[in-house]
Amino acid sequence: MKKTFILSATLVGFMAMPAQARDQIRIVGSSTVFPFSTAVAEEFGITTSFRTPVVESTGTGGGMKLFCAGIGTGHPDVTNASRRIKKSEVENCAKNGVTNITEVKIGFDGIVLANSLKSPRASFTLRHIFLGLAKQVPADETGARLQPNPYKKWSDIDPSLPGVKIEVLGPPPTSGTRDAFAELALEGGCKTFPGIKALKKKDKRTYRALCHSIREDGAYVEAGENDNLIVQKLESNAAAFGVFGFSFLDQNQDKVQGSLVNGVTPEFENIADGKYPVARSLYFYVKNAHVGIIPGIEAFVAEFTSDNALGEYGYLTDKGLIPLSDEDRKQQTEDAAKMAPLSMWESSLAGNLPENG
Amino acid sequence: MTAPNTSTSALITASLRSRHAAEKRFRAYGIIAIATALVFLVVLLSSILAKGYGAFFQTQISLSIVFSQDVIDPKKTGDGQVIARANYQKLVRNALQARFPHVKKRREIKKLSALVSRGARRQLQAMVANDPSLIGATRRVWLTASGDADMFNKGAIARDIPEKTRRINDRQIAWLDALEESGALRKRFNVTFFTTGDSREPEQAGIWGAIVGSALTLVVTLILSFPLGVTAAVYLEELSVKNRWTDFLEVNINNMAAVPSIIYGLLGLAVFLNVMHLPRSAPLVGGIVLALMTFPTIIIATRAALKAVPPSIREAARGLGASPVQVVLHHVLPLAMPGILTGTIIGMSRALGESAPLLMIGMVAFIVDIPQGPFDPATVLPVQIYLWADSPERAFVEKTAAATLVLLAFLVIMNATAVILRRKFEKRW
């Protein structure tokens, strides 16, 4: 029959198709870096003769997995990360022949705790955040004895805090923002108890479990990965707080306000100076084996690290990226231009890479 | 029958009231259920419509652009490459500064430039590429306003809130007001939205790339799932002998129709990308994955349509000497076709709205270029909606709603086609 013939012909056609050559850069990785990476990709597409790169938002971990899967046109050329590459990931990369990687730090992202403009602006310390959101909290000042989180209202923790029910909307555990929030804000507050701090040396695993666990009694509401949704919910619920990236605060200043953390407001300058405590670095990683094979990788890296993009008045700062200091940025631009690779990588960097976690 | 005795009729009369009341209640429940559903539908649609309506219009700013030779092609090479790569942003900035000569500081100039879209340079570039004689001339050009200026002009950014909390500051508002007064600000139908691919600048972002991606994906899905589904159904319904084996197949096909779509995405990743090395983010792979998902729906619909053809047709054909294949191809299948097509279209419209399985095969991506074929990276309508919903810029809120409207329009068209086909060609026995 004709139909069957066409059908089998198509199927055979699919099977026989070889892996294609590629003339377009492929980027994967963090959803936090996604808005910046895509802006650079678009600019790169307009201002150069290369095709606009394809950028996928896979999350940092998912991106690393794809990036490290091998060398060849079937694998991505660049991966974005909202944290440093882990030791286990470097090893996984090396196992698949991806040994030559360049790391480029592009700037910072602040994580804010914000509420509706209808309520007064709040001021937290890291310890308040930990006590408000952790699953288990110390029963006394030393932190030797633990109890399930008893606090119902913020004012139960400290009378200076608002007298409203603790209700925080934030990202789910799959999110890099959640990881960073747990590490910077919760652990930051957790460490202020001497008893717990001492635990870090003795039993790292228990320490992490204690400091990174978020309460599950309904005070912390997982609102999905969509930060716009959190902003909308804060607008309708004046008592609630939300956890999201600085760029969403920046775009919605007429609806929400960022709370002070340790007395510092989440403002552009404060995050850039490193004064605001809940901020993390953003990176992208380049597979050097693809440079020269996939056209335009060097030019893309040059565009990403240019003054026009990353500078204090660059278009990425308009998108909410918090730039590095001038010297830092120049250093990054130079290193990136040289595609400074593995040797430096293995000796000086691998030592301080985070363990598996 | 004899007349009912009085005691029975009395019983019936007595119970009549409550039975009528039950009847009325039951009707009321039905009406309430339908009314509730309608209210939800109206609320949903009107909220999307109210949010998305604005995206079909776009603010434009008129500027007197000097196509300066010094900026576009200082060495007078006349080379197309040089002209294409010129700094058109500078032309926009110069024009803005000429319009507002009192603005001098770097920061202020940046704020002023922020009123016009970063995509305006592409507009100017295209103008010069079309007509190189423009170089050296001065023209009034309507340029696309930036997302923030557009939002302000549409009233989505309030004027009376404190300056610090606004994306547009007081100076920028003054400039926009000045432009408005001199008639250099207008709202026009947003052609860009229907003709371009994705962009990080909301005012430049369009839905065309996603529409083409969806179309390519659905074509692949249709080519694969329709013949496969119909052949499988015809075999199972008309030609096979009923035994344990076909029962087993039937159960599995019904199960397949109920498998969550993300599973097909995982399958696509494992088989088509990792084993067969098909390109990532390609409509081809998306189409195959969605074909697997649609395939059981088509089988079930086709079998139902075949069952509805009366056995007398088959018997008559056999009686006149037709072979089993002839019976099916000449008589049963044509008669069942309206039902089969309806089922197929409904399956396809489900595939059109699907995004979860495409996540696994890399179609959830930022893609600017319009795909040219099934091997080019592409995204689809529901994925585009998801990506825009997740973007921080305020102006993407209305784009998200507008894209949803476009998707809904396509779904309505497809489902309406299914209804019309059925009305027009369906035979009733």
Interface residues (C-beta under 8 A of the other chain):
Chain A: K3 T4 I6 L7 T10 F14 M15 M17 P18 A19 Q20 Q24 R26 S31 F34 P35 S37 T38 A39 A41 E42 G45 I46 T47 S49 R51 T52 V54 V55 E56 S57 G74 L117 E225 N226 D227 N228 G245 S247 F248 D250 Q251 N252 Q253 D254 Y313 Y315 D318 K319 G320
Chain B: Q81 R85 R106 R107 K110 A114 R118 R121 R122 I157 A158 I161 K164 T165 R166 R167 S199 R200 E201 I223 L224 P227 L228 T231 L273 M276 H277 L278 P279 R280 S281 L284 I288 G362 V364 A365 F366 I367 V368 D369 F375 P377 L387 A389 D390 S391 P392 E393 R394 V397
